[in-house]
Amino acid sequence: IDFKEHCRFIAFGPETDICICALLIPHISSIELNYIGQPDPPIFSRQNSRISYARSLSNRSNKATTFTNKSSSSESLVFIERDIVHLWISLRDICNKLVHIDRILKQQGILSKLMHIESWIQSYKNNRNESIIKINNDISFQIIKARARTIIWDIMELKNEISYPRPVHGRIPNFRYNPNCSINLAQLEEFQRARVIEICPSLAQEHLRLFSLSEGKVLLTPAPSLDNALFYKLDPKFLHMQDLSRAATKSGAAALGTIVNLTAVGNLHVDIFVVASVVVNPISGARLGYGDIEYAIMHQLGACNDKTLVITTVHESQLLNDLPESIMTEHDLPVNVIITPQRIIYTENKFPRPKELNWNNIDNETILNLPVLKEFKRLQQLQKLSSKSE
């Protein structure tokens, strides 16, 4: 069934009880479609094809679904509804070779059926160009960012990939098996050569902080609650072995670490900068998360440069190929390397890094959450006054 060239359903016989749905929606990925996990098309595809649907409540035993075209209320189509759509396929992923049909399902006989979808894709590509969605204003940015975060949070909750705390919504995911990221981090030559590493204070990176300390690395961890300091500095040379686990926690860093004031940040050189992310594009390195402000300040003060390796550690469920590159602005920090519990991913590193803090992008809420911004702004104003007097 081809709905306005947006949907195609391939339904197998009762003996297999398998249904596959392919959707031609340029801006939606396979991972989002599978997240929906329902036998009906997503609401945005129904709107695009101008088709509404209503389940037949009077005859649940037949599991019939009625599709009615809004332009002609007299015409209706009734067909047998499956309990489960076993696979949702985004044709955008297939066209971009992110999903290969011959590797989707291995059951005997399914491959030949899927060839119908492949031929449909090919004919569509030859006869019609996909529309390109352009983002023109900040409202669109915020909608896309919020939608991407919500999708990832929902997926991770549904797949039970979250450790404490839950629910994960509104947080950096403390994903399961995050200690395995430390094993993969150790494989990087940059980590083996690194002397100073900055790691975000999120729970998902706690084992990473412990591992770095145990490997003799000087650890910097952000101190968002301090008024005149950006980091706590923890040097394993001055810590007892039994204190390393405590030092890797937020409270332990505050108790055992040395406060690094803004005026002293320029004396440091950070080799690796580890940021927290909710969602990240494994191809381009675009991401949504925290750490942009800290990096901009450190770059402006001379502690980071373009040779500093920017890494994020995430779960495989947090990878979203369709995260648009257009969401990245001059103050957003991309990543060079993505480390998951399963693998190491090197991104294309398409975006420039923020070189200084742009105060036009800092709102009052951010300043309240990061009191050190007030001190940093004061130091900048003093520097400008001194330069004018000279």
Secondary structure as UniProt FT lines:
FT   STRAND          2..3
FT   TURN            4..6
FT   STRAND          7..11
FT   TURN            14..16
FT   STRAND          19..23
FT   TURN            26..27
FT   HELIX           30..36
FT   HELIX           43..49
FT   STRAND          51..55
FT   TURN            58..59
FT   HELIX           60..62
FT   STRAND          64..69
FT   TURN            70..71
FT   TURN            73..74
FT   STRAND          76..80
FT   STRAND          87..90
FT   HELIX           91..95
FT   TURN            96..97
FT   HELIX           101..103
FT   TURN            108..109
FT   HELIX           110..127
FT   HELIX           138..158
FT   TURN            159..160
FT   TURN            169..170
FT   TURN            176..179
FT   HELIX           180..185
FT   TURN            186..187
FT   HELIX           189..193
FT   STRAND          196..199
FT   HELIX           203..205
FT   HELIX           206..214
FT   TURN            215..216
FT   STRAND          218..222
FT   TURN            224..225
FT   STRAND          229..234
FT   HELIX           236..238
FT   HELIX           241..243
FT   HELIX           244..247
FT   HELIX           250..256
FT   STRAND          258..261
FT   HELIX           262..267
FT   STRAND          272..280
FT   TURN            282..284
FT   STRAND          287..290
FT   HELIX           292..301
FT   TURN            306..307
FT   STRAND          309..313
FT   HELIX           316..318
FT   TURN            321..322
FT   HELIX           325..327
FT   TURN            330..331
FT   STRAND          337..339
FT   STRAND          344..346
FT   HELIX           359..361
FT   HELIX           364..369
FT   HELIX           372..389
//
